[in-house]
Amino acid sequence: MSVTELWWLSLGLFAAVVVVVAVLLGLIIAAARSIDRHAAAIWVAGKDIAGNTVSIWMLDQTLSALRRLAEAARRIESSLGALHERLGALGPPDDAR
């Protein structure tokens, strides 16, 4: 094998290696872009979930407020019942007779 043939052979091998490296680099870039797109979608979904669940802590406070309101309504109902009984014991008003 002559020096010129050896030179062309090494140049061909170098070109083949460059092509293989370029293809592999393209595959790596495509995979990185795919990962980036999926990570962006996960980020958006995470923000949506956080936005939808941010006020869950308020449910406990709402439940407490509703319990206090229900108890107050029961006390009012009891007081109105007692008032109704007292007024009923007095008899009908004078102008109703």
SEDREN-706989 format. One line per field, with one value per residue (C-alpha): residue number from 1; y negated, x negated, z; chain; residue in three letters. Coordinates in nm, 4 decimals. Example, Ala and Ser with C-alpha at 12.3 -4.5 7.8 and 13.67 -1.06 7.14 Angstrom:
fipa = (1, 2)
v = (0.4500, 0.1060)
u = (-1.2300, -1.3670)
w = (0.7800, 0.7140)
zaza = (A, A)
vexmar = (ALA, SER)
***
This chain:
fipa = (1, 2, 3, 4, 5, 6, 7, 8, 9, 10, 11, 12, 13, 14, 15, 16, 17, 18, 19, 20, 21, 22, 23, 24, 25, 26, 27, 28, 29, 30, 31, 32, 33, 34, 35, 36, 37, 38, 39, 40, 41, 42, 43, 44, 45, 46, 47, 48, 49, 50, 51, 52, 53, 54, 55, 56, 57, 58, 59, 60, 61, 62, 63, 64, 65, 66, 67, 68, 69, 70, 71, 72, 73, 74, 75, 76, 77, 78, 79, 80, 81, 82, 83, 84, 85, 86, 87, 88, 89, 90, 91, 92, 93, 94, 95, 96, 97)
v = (0.0000, -0.3337, -0.6479, -0.8097, -0.5138, -0.5122, -0.8878, -0.8410, -0.5497, -0.7535, -1.0474, -0.8139, -0.6681, -1.0205, -1.1198, -0.8090, -0.8867, -1.2490, -1.1309, -0.8820, -1.1471, -1.3979, -1.1454, -1.0588, -1.4264, -1.4843, -1.2017, -1.3458, -1.6910, -1.5435, -1.3535, -1.6672, -1.8679, -1.5954, -1.5950, -1.9745, -1.9668, -1.7044, -1.8938, -2.2097, -2.0185, -1.8796, -2.2322, -2.3653, -2.0749, -2.1292, -2.4990, -2.4151, -2.1650, -2.4156, -2.6812, -2.4494, -2.3297, -2.6531, -2.7262, -2.3793, -2.5044, -2.7419, -2.4509, -2.3784, -2.7402, -2.7329, -2.4171, -2.5774, -2.8885, -2.6761, -2.4838, -2.8097, -2.9402, -2.6221, -2.6406, -3.0057, -2.9144, -2.6396, -2.8864, -3.1370, -2.8660, -2.7595, -3.1193, -3.1771, -2.8579, -2.9711, -3.3177, -3.1628, -2.9541, -3.2581, -3.4663, -3.1803, -3.1561, -3.5233, -3.4631, -3.6349, -4.0089, -4.2505, -4.3691, -4.0067, -3.9517)
u = (0.0000, -0.1437, -0.1538, 0.1137, 0.3486, 0.2866, 0.3579, 0.6893, 0.7816, 0.7181, 0.9112, 1.2067, 1.1993, 1.1887, 1.4910, 1.6800, 1.5992, 1.7132, 2.0428, 2.1032, 2.0237, 2.2525, 2.5391, 2.4894, 2.4735, 2.7978, 2.9637, 2.8418, 2.9743, 3.3118, 3.3325, 3.2421, 3.5119, 3.7668, 3.6705, 3.6970, 4.0466, 4.1637, 4.0105, 4.1917, 4.5207, 4.4602, 4.3831, 4.7109, 4.9086, 4.7421, 4.8290, 5.1905, 5.2134, 5.0627, 5.3065, 5.6019, 5.5005, 5.3693, 5.6909, 5.7487, 5.6158, 5.9117, 6.1577, 6.0720, 6.1405, 6.4644, 6.5738, 6.5036, 6.6986, 6.9919, 6.9948, 7.0040, 7.2812, 7.4865, 7.4482, 7.5570, 7.8588, 7.9518, 7.9293, 8.1458, 8.3981, 8.4094, 8.4532, 8.7309, 8.9051, 8.8934, 9.0171, 9.3029, 9.4050, 9.4012, 9.6014, 9.8478, 9.8946, 9.9924, 10.2829, 10.3825, 10.3170, 10.5983, 10.6665, 10.7074, 11.0082)
w = (0.0000, -0.1015, 0.1066, -0.1109, -0.0694, 0.3043, 0.3130, 0.1256, 0.3518, 0.6668, 0.5149, 0.4389, 0.7908, 0.9346, 0.7246, 0.8377, 1.2021, 1.1553, 1.0019, 1.2857, 1.5480, 1.3741, 1.3660, 1.7331, 1.8254, 1.6344, 1.8270, 2.1560, 2.0654, 1.9639, 2.2939, 2.4907, 2.3122, 2.3823, 2.7498, 2.7567, 2.6020, 2.8498, 3.1425, 3.0291, 3.0128, 3.3626, 3.4879, 3.3443, 3.4921, 3.8298, 3.8254, 3.7350, 4.0200, 4.2621, 4.1448, 4.1888, 4.5351, 4.6852, 4.8742, 5.0232, 5.3582, 5.3704, 5.3781, 5.7417, 5.8346, 5.6362, 5.8152, 6.1537, 6.0554, 5.9374, 6.2640, 6.4610, 6.2363, 6.2785, 6.6574, 6.6547, 6.4403, 6.6889, 6.9790, 6.7893, 6.7073, 7.0735, 7.1876, 6.9346, 7.0493, 7.4129, 7.3146, 7.1177, 7.4190, 7.6504, 7.4079, 7.3603, 7.7376, 7.7505, 7.5194, 7.1982, 7.1586, 7.2586, 6.9065, 6.7867, 7.0187)
zaza = (A, A, A, A, A, A, A, A, A, A, A, A, A, A, A, A, A, A, A, A, A, A, A, A, A, A, A, A, A, A, A, A, A, A, A, A, A, A, A, A, A, A, A, A, A, A, A, A, A, A, A, A, A, A, A, A, A, A, A, A, A, A, A, A, A, A, A, A, A, A, A, A, A, A, A, A, A, A, A, A, A, A, A, A, A, A, A, A, A, A, A, A, A, A, A, A, A)
vexmar = (MET, SER, VAL, THR, GLU, LEU, TRP, TRP, LEU, SER, LEU, GLY, LEU, PHE, ALA, ALA, VAL, VAL, VAL, VAL, VAL, ALA, VAL, LEU, LEU, GLY, LEU, ILE, ILE, ALA, ALA, ALA, ARG, SER, ILE, ASP, ARG, HIS, ALA, ALA, ALA, ILE, TRP, VAL, ALA, GLY, LYS, ASP, ILE, ALA, GLY, ASN, THR, VAL, SER, ILE, TRP, MET, LEU, ASP, GLN, THR, LEU, SER, ALA, LEU, ARG, ARG, LEU, ALA, GLU, ALA, ALA, ARG, ARG, ILE, GLU, SER, SER, LEU, GLY, ALA, LEU, HIS, GLU, ARG, LEU, GLY, ALA, LEU, GLY, PRO, PRO, ASP, ASP, ALA, ARG)
***
